[in-house]
Amino acid sequence: MTAAEDDPLEGVQSKIAYLERAVAELSDGVFRQHQDIQSIETQLKAIKERMAGAPLDEVRTLEQERPPHY
């Protein structure tokens, strides 16, 4: 038997420590995702503004168009 099995309080403390670490890791992950989302929203806003300012009737030549892999 381990010490955690001998002492129920120690087992609970061990589980709490594990859960606290898991919560901290999840919190960090959510924070990073929030930062990523804010960055993407900023980029999307810039693209929308650029698209709104672009003339709709502008004709582009094949030389002006770049394939997506470039």
N, CA, C and O of each residue as an XYZ file, in Angstrom:
280
protein
N       0.832     -1.201      0.000
C       0.000      0.000      0.000
C       0.872      1.258      0.000
O       1.935      1.308      0.618
N       0.389      2.246     -0.702
C       1.111      3.515     -0.725
C       0.630      4.388      0.415
O      -0.361      4.087      1.080
N       1.352      5.475      0.626
C       0.978      6.394      1.701
C      -0.385      7.019      1.423
O      -1.158      7.266      2.349
N      -0.684      7.276      0.141
C      -1.973      7.881     -0.211
C      -3.114      6.931      0.094
O      -4.206      7.367      0.456
N      -2.870      5.631     -0.048
C      -3.918      4.661      0.271
C      -4.087      4.513      1.774
O      -5.185      4.227      2.252
N      -3.003      4.708      2.525
C      -3.077      4.610      3.982
C      -3.797      5.801      4.591
O      -4.523      5.654      5.574
N      -3.602      6.969      4.017
C      -4.175      8.192      4.580
C      -5.154      8.787      3.563
O      -4.737      9.334      2.542
N      -6.451      8.679      3.843
C      -7.436      9.213      2.886
C      -7.275     10.714      2.639
O      -7.519     11.192      1.531
N      -6.868     11.447      3.659
C      -6.684     12.890      3.507
C      -5.559     13.176      2.515
O      -5.665     14.107      1.716
N      -4.502     12.401      2.554
C      -3.394     12.589      1.632
C      -3.835     12.269      0.201
O      -3.403     12.931     -0.742
N      -4.681     11.272      0.041
C      -5.212     10.946     -1.282
C      -6.034     12.079     -1.855
O      -5.925     12.403     -3.038
N      -6.858     12.682     -1.014
C      -7.680     13.816     -1.450
C      -6.780     15.002     -1.805
O      -7.003     15.676     -2.811
N      -5.770     15.250     -0.981
C      -4.849     16.348     -1.260
C      -4.111     16.126     -2.581
O      -3.888     17.066     -3.344
N      -3.742     14.891     -2.834
C      -3.061     14.561     -4.072
C      -3.974     14.817     -5.274
O      -3.536     15.368     -6.284
N      -5.228     14.421     -5.163
C      -6.188     14.655     -6.247
C      -6.428     16.144     -6.461
O      -6.546     16.603     -7.597
N      -6.498     16.884     -5.382
C      -6.704     18.334     -5.486
C      -5.518     18.983     -6.194
O      -5.700     19.850     -7.048
N      -4.311     18.564     -5.840
C      -3.112     19.120     -6.484
C      -3.137     18.812     -7.986
O      -2.822     19.674     -8.805
N      -3.508     17.591     -8.335
C      -3.600     17.214     -9.752
C      -4.637     18.085    -10.469
O      -4.377     18.590    -11.561
N      -5.794     18.255     -9.861
C      -6.858     19.047    -10.474
C      -6.462     20.514    -10.599
O      -6.791     21.162    -11.592
N      -5.755     21.044     -9.594
C      -5.303     22.431     -9.674
C      -4.338     22.619    -10.836
O      -4.395     23.627    -11.541
N      -3.453     21.650    -11.036
C      -2.513     21.731    -12.155
C      -3.266     21.645    -13.483
O      -2.963     22.380    -14.422
N      -4.242     20.748    -13.554
C      -5.020     20.594    -14.778
C      -5.792     21.876    -15.091
O      -5.858     22.288    -16.249
N      -6.367     22.498    -14.088
C      -7.107     23.744    -14.279
C      -6.166     24.845    -14.766
O      -6.523     25.614    -15.658
N      -4.975     24.923    -14.190
C      -4.005     25.940    -14.613
C      -3.606     25.723    -16.075
O      -3.503     26.687    -16.833
N      -3.382     24.481    -16.474
C      -3.018     24.193    -17.858
C      -4.163     24.542    -18.810
O      -3.931     25.101    -19.882
N      -5.387     24.215    -18.422
C      -6.539     24.556    -19.256
C      -6.721     26.064    -19.358
O      -7.056     26.589    -20.420
N      -6.499     26.749    -18.252
C      -6.618     28.207    -18.249
C      -5.596     28.825    -19.191
O      -5.915     29.753    -19.934
N      -4.371     28.316    -19.164
C      -3.344     28.817    -20.070
C      -3.740     28.564    -21.523
O      -3.546     29.425    -22.381
N      -4.289     27.397    -21.794
C      -4.724     27.074    -23.149
C      -5.835     27.994    -23.627
O      -5.822     28.448    -24.771
N      -6.787     28.267    -22.761
C      -7.891     29.162    -23.123
C      -7.363     30.571    -23.360
O      -7.815     31.257    -24.276
N      -6.409     31.005    -22.541
C      -5.823     32.336    -22.721
C      -5.113     32.436    -24.065
O      -5.264     33.442    -24.759
N      -4.340     31.418    -24.454
C      -3.655     31.425    -25.753
C      -4.668     31.435    -26.900
O      -4.475     32.132    -27.896
N      -5.739     30.665    -26.759
C      -6.774     30.655    -27.798
C      -7.435     32.024    -27.911
O      -7.738     32.481    -29.013
N      -7.656     32.671    -26.787
C      -8.250     34.011    -26.790
C      -7.348     34.982    -27.548
O      -7.829     35.794    -28.338
N      -6.033     34.897    -27.305
C      -5.100     35.758    -28.016
C      -5.124     35.462    -29.518
O      -5.105     36.382    -30.336
N      -5.167     34.195    -29.870
C      -5.233     33.813    -31.285
C      -6.498     34.354    -31.940
O      -6.452     34.868    -33.058
N      -7.619     34.239    -31.248
C      -8.897     34.727    -31.785
C      -8.842     36.239    -31.988
O      -9.307     36.746    -33.009
N      -8.274     36.960    -31.019
C      -8.162     38.414    -31.170
C      -7.302     38.771    -32.377
O      -7.626     39.698    -33.120
N      -6.219     38.046    -32.571
C      -5.345     38.296    -33.719
C      -6.080     38.035    -35.029
O      -5.980     38.822    -35.970
N      -6.809     36.945    -35.086
C      -7.567     36.611    -36.294
C      -8.653     37.652    -36.556
O      -8.883     38.033    -37.704
N      -9.319     38.111    -35.503
C     -10.346     39.140    -35.675
C      -9.741     40.430    -36.214
O     -10.343     41.088    -37.063
N      -8.559     40.797    -35.730
C      -7.879     41.999    -36.217
C      -7.532     41.851    -37.690
O      -7.727     42.779    -38.475
N      -7.016     40.681    -38.065
C      -6.682     40.430    -39.468
C      -7.929     40.465    -40.343
O      -7.903     41.029    -41.437
N      -9.016     39.869    -39.874
C     -10.259     39.857    -40.638
C     -10.791     41.272    -40.828
O     -11.273     41.621    -41.905
N     -10.703     42.081    -39.783
C     -11.167     43.466    -39.874
C     -10.355     44.221    -40.929
O     -10.913     44.979    -41.722
N      -9.045     44.011    -40.933
C      -8.185     44.680    -41.917
C      -8.534     44.225    -43.332
O      -8.555     45.034    -44.260
N      -8.803     42.955    -43.493
C      -9.167     42.436    -44.817
C     -10.500     43.024    -45.264
O     -10.650     43.419    -46.420
N     -11.465     43.083    -44.355
C     -12.766     43.662    -44.700
C     -12.628     45.125    -45.117
O     -13.252     45.567    -46.082
N     -11.796     45.880    -44.372
C     -11.600     47.290    -44.706
C     -10.912     47.430    -46.063
O     -11.258     48.314    -46.847
N      -9.952     46.572    -46.338
C      -9.258     46.627    -47.617
C     -10.207     46.258    -48.756
O     -10.173     46.871    -49.823
N     -11.051     45.259    -48.524
C     -12.012     44.838    -49.546
C     -13.067     45.918    -49.773
O     -13.508     46.119    -50.905
N     -13.471     46.606    -48.727
C     -14.485     47.658    -48.865
C     -13.928     48.832    -49.663
O     -14.675     49.521    -50.359
N     -12.621     49.063    -49.566
C     -12.015     50.189    -50.285
C     -11.601     49.845    -51.694
O     -11.236     50.740    -52.456
N     -11.642     48.589    -52.066
C     -11.224     48.181    -53.406
C     -12.324     48.483    -54.405
O     -13.499     48.242    -54.132
N     -11.949     49.009    -55.559
C     -12.965     49.258    -56.587
C     -13.530     47.939    -57.117
O     -12.795     46.980    -57.353
N     -14.836     47.916    -57.295
C     -15.491     46.690    -57.726
C     -15.331     46.432    -59.217
O     -15.370     45.286    -59.665
N     -15.152     47.489    -59.973
C     -15.098     47.314    -61.419
C     -13.670     47.205    -61.956
O     -13.465     47.229    -63.169
N     -12.705     47.089    -61.086
C     -11.314     46.988    -61.516
C     -11.081     45.637    -62.199
O     -11.397     44.582    -61.650
N     -10.530     45.699    -63.386
C     -10.232     44.483    -64.134
C      -8.774     44.127    -63.888
O      -7.886     44.961    -64.063
N      -8.534     42.900    -63.487
C      -7.175     42.450    -63.220
C      -6.706     41.553    -64.356
O      -7.457     40.726    -64.873
N      -5.460     41.735    -64.725
C      -4.888     40.903    -65.776
C      -4.329     39.621    -65.171
O      -4.199     39.498    -63.953
N      -4.006     38.683    -66.032
C      -3.428     37.428    -65.550
C      -2.087     37.657    -64.868
O      -1.737     36.921    -63.945
N      -1.329     38.658    -65.299
C      -0.045     38.961    -64.666
C      -0.233     39.483    -63.242
O       0.639     39.301    -62.391
N      -1.359     40.125    -62.986
C      -1.623     40.659    -61.650
C      -2.135     39.574    -60.687
O      -2.039     39.722    -59.469
N      -2.664     38.511    -61.235
C      -3.189     37.441    -60.400
C      -2.056     36.474    -60.060
O      -1.278     36.083    -60.931
N      -1.977     36.105    -58.825
C      -0.977     35.134    -58.390
C      -1.671     33.855    -58.007
O      -2.700     33.892    -57.333
N      -1.144     32.739    -58.411
C      -1.722     31.462    -57.973
C      -1.603     31.328    -56.447
O      -0.694     31.908    -55.854
N      -2.479     30.596    -55.822
C      -2.474     30.504    -54.368
C      -1.196     29.887    -53.790
O      -0.887     30.114    -52.620
N      -0.466     29.130    -54.565
C       0.738     28.477    -54.036
C       1.958     29.391    -54.046
O       3.040     28.946    -53.664
N       1.831     30.659    -54.470
C       2.963     31.584    -54.482
C       2.960     32.397    -53.252
O       3.837     33.241    -53.068
